[in-house]
Amino acid sequence: MSLLGKKFPGLLGYPMTPFFAAGAIVLYGVNSLQNALSNTAQYKNDPRNPNAKPADGH
């Protein structure tokens, strides 16, 4: 009796390749959009913006 049950006798990676590629494309697009929007004039000096300059002093 095996711990994880019987091995599935089919391909897993090959049929899932389009979904992996689509996920990578979506993540790249969301990242690009986030970076573009965080550098707009409205959010350039927002303290939540990771690219904003820190305040001087403590």
Secondary structure, 3 states (H helix, E strand, C coil): CCCCCCCCCCCCHHHHHHHHHHHHHHHHHHHHHHHHHHCCCCCCCCCCCCCCCCCCCC
